[in-house]
């Protein structure tokens, strides 16, 4: 097969295949079909739906897990495309992310990978996390992946990841989507098999050992129209026998036919760059990688009108927490290296918003004096630590701004105060018919509170954020454990009430909302928390350790992905969220967290006005699922806030004019 990377498409869309399938991933398990006279007759239409898994990395590991190949590919890519480190690059059909990760190692900071295979995307994310590499990976369909228009400077399709589909119209659809994602005159880079050469030189049969126990036998033939090369692999284990009998295919594009296809879609200036080399640790069957075409092409010039600036207040002051002061929420009670790195990322992203000019205020000792002495035109309020880094004083910052009549982003004091108390939010949610978990309120001095009749239960503080007071011991299974943890909470957070809540063990989702009532909302792609790697002895919850303790499994083993839920559930979660957004008087942006019970019913966990703004936080991850960069998210929040303020000022000005006119009459 040799580096047939996943085409990033949805197998559910292809239902017309009635052929018998015999593969480890999509058919008869360990059975083989035996001799087959016509490979094409047995080719599943959606063969790519299940093929790209751990076995793929083994059968093709000599090529696709070969560091020499990856290094050579990226050397050629950078030289041919003239890439620079600030370029926004999309690695479409990225597989396990080998090219994306190598770009990140070389200093490219805006790399996104999209692939259909959940297995390969998860592997790519793990490798990025292990290496500390800033690459965003997400699942998506190559024909309709979601991204902003003109979001990328360069789209790369490496390793024979083009030409899998039954119809050439699907390939055109991929290129149309690439054209949409590329900026005006942006660059497409394709690395695909040389169809003219392969049509005459493909190996009809071969076999090779994968390791000491497994071997793969391959046979190939041309399709009836000679436009595709059909391949079959039978993987045999010395002890288990046949473990896979699988079929796949690739369209054989020549230089002329790929040129014609690119021309039809509107790409120009196609150029072929050298001859990519292919190394193999087994040095036997190179398959589709034996001869390759490496080409670049330009996206059409886009003559759309320049983006209209929505910078109603171009000069913006950003209020942050004070790194000079203690912070009880953070690890060791102070700002850490990770916090300073996060602030640096914020400043870098904001510097990309050329419509705005930013100054930063983080000295809380002088904050009030600075605000009075030099009142900002507008404040981007990112001080979620609270005034003097006191979480109970988060609402004090907007309160001061209102006293000084300074417009700002985010929630007002009343909303922040209300949402800080989870029991009050739950009561309001019930009022507007948003499902909530069963719950018992335990007051600060209440020693006789009725314990829940159903275990397990989750115990957490009634007031708080950042998962303070929620540890791995917060999930209890007996009344004795519940009483013990309540006592522990009283010692940790004296004077604070607690909630004993039914534990929801189903999937956990987050919904991000940007905008305002009457102006418009954007619902970001829904995020799901992935607890699959967490050790079985730990309860799957987003505990304090997951946010503040890098040495904890909760920190390293919890991942996040775009939720794969049906449209009905997406609509329900979005409806619950916007309903709460309005009822709680959230503004500009907010995040809503839900978790399902055993029956799949989603119930509200909490509401987060002014949610975490950091580059690796949930909100930015959700924006990444939509193909947006960190700077894009920050711009949306800023523009939503300024549009709200401008609209309010216009209404106030109109009202004053009417009053003056009435007084004149």
C-alpha positions, 0 to 999 in steps of 0.5 A: 500500500505504501503511505496511502494516508486516510482521505478524511472522509465519512464512510457513512455517506457511501451505502451503495457497496454490496460487495463481499468484504474480507478485511480486519477492519470492515468485514470477515475478521480473520477469514480470507477469500482465497484466490480472487480472479477479479480484485475490482469486484471485491473492492469496497466503495468505502474501503478507506473507512476502516483501513487506517488503523494500527495494522496500517502502520505496521504493513506500511511502517517501513515507509510511513514511520520512516524518519528519513522519508519525513525529513526529505519530504519536508525539505522538499516541501519547504524549498518548493513552496517557499514556506516561512515559519508564520505561514498558516499551513493545513496538512489535509489527510494528515494521517498520524501527523508525521509531516505536521509534527516535523513542520512544528519541530522546525519552528512552524507555529500555525499548523493544522492537521485534518484526517478521517481516521480517529485512530490516526488523529488520536495518535497524532495528538498524543505525539504532539503532546509528548513532544510539546509541539503546537499542532492542532489535529482534528477529524474531518471529511476532505470533501467538506472539512470546516474552516474559514474562507482564506484561512490558510496560506498553504494546504499540503496533501502528502503521501498519496492521500489524493485519489481514493474515491470511486468517482472523480467528482469527489476528487474535484470536491476535495479541491474545491474545498481546498480552494475555499480554505486557501487565501488569494493566490495561496499554495496547494502542495500535492505528493501523489503517485506517478500514475503513468509510471505505475500503470506500466511498472506496478508489482503484480504480486509480492510478499514480505515479512513485517516482523518475526511473526507476521508477513504480508502478501500483496497482489495488484491489478488495474481497474477495467478502465485502467484508471485505478490501481486495485490492491489486495493485502493478506496479512498472516500471523505465524501463530494466528493465521490470516489476520486481514484480507483487505482491498484498496485502490488509488486513481492513477493521475498522470501529470497531464490528468492532474493538470487538467483537474486542477485547471477545471477547479481554477488552480493555476501555475502548476509546477512539478518539483524534482523526484521525491526519494523513498527510503524503506527499512525493509527495502522490498515492495515500495508499492505506490511510493515507488515513483511520485509526482511532487507538485505545487499549484496556485489558488485563484486570485480572490477579488472580494472586498476587503474585510470591513473592520469592526473595531469600534474602539481601536485602542484597547486596554487588556486587564489581566491577573497580577503576576506579582501577587499570590494566587491561591488557585494556581499550583504552589499559590503563585504564577508559574512558567506555564502562566507566563508562557500563556500570557506571551501566547495571548500577546502574540495572538493579539498582535495579529489583530492589526485593527487594534492597538493594545496596552496591558494592565496587570499591576493591581496595586496601581490598577484603580489609579491607572484607570482613573488617571488614563481611562481606556476607550475600551477594556478587554477584561481577561482578569479571570483570577479576580481583583488581587488574584482573589476569585471571589473578587472576579466581579469587582473588576467589571464593577470598578469599570462600570463605576468609571463608565469604561466599556468592557468585554464580557459579563457584568458583575451580577452575572459573574456573581450569580454564576459563581454559585452553582446551586443558584445556576441549577435553580435557574436552569430548572426554571428554563427547562434545562435538565440538571442533576439531582442535588443536595445542598449542604450548608457550612454548618449543616451536619445533618444533611440528607445524603443522596440515596443513589451512589456514586455521587460527586461532591464539590463546593457550591461556590468556585471555579477552576475545579477548586475542591474537586479532586479524585476523591470527590466521587464517593460511593458510600455515605461514609465516603461522602461525610469524609469528603465533606469534612475535607472540603470544610477544612480546605474551604472553610465557610463555603457550602457544598453540593452532593450531586448525582454522578453522571458517568456518560459523555461530557460536552462543552458548548461555546457561545460567542455573540449577544442576543439581538445581534447574533450568536455563533455556536462553536463545534461542541467539544467532548472530553476524552477520558479513555486514557485515564487509569481505571482506578481514577474517576473520569472527571475534570478535577483540580489535578487536570488543570493545575498539576502537570505531574498528575495523570489527570493532566497528561491523560485527559484529551479533548476532541470534537464531539460526534453526536447526532444533529438532534443532540447538537441542537438540544445542547445549543438550545440549552446554552443560548437559553441560559446565556440570555436568562443569566445575562451572559455577554459576548462569550460563555461556555456551558458544560454538560454531562450525560447520565447512563441513559444518554440524557445530557444535564447541566454541570455549570455555566462559565461566563468569561470562560478561560481565554488561554490558547490551550483552553476549551474555548480555543480548542472548539474554535480550532475544530471550526478551523479558526486560529487563536487570533481569530477567536480573540477577534470574535470575542473583541468584536462581539463585545464592541458591537454590543457596546456600540449598539447600546451607545447608539440606542442611548444616543437615540433616546437622548435625542428623542427626550431633547426633541420632546422637551423642545416641543 
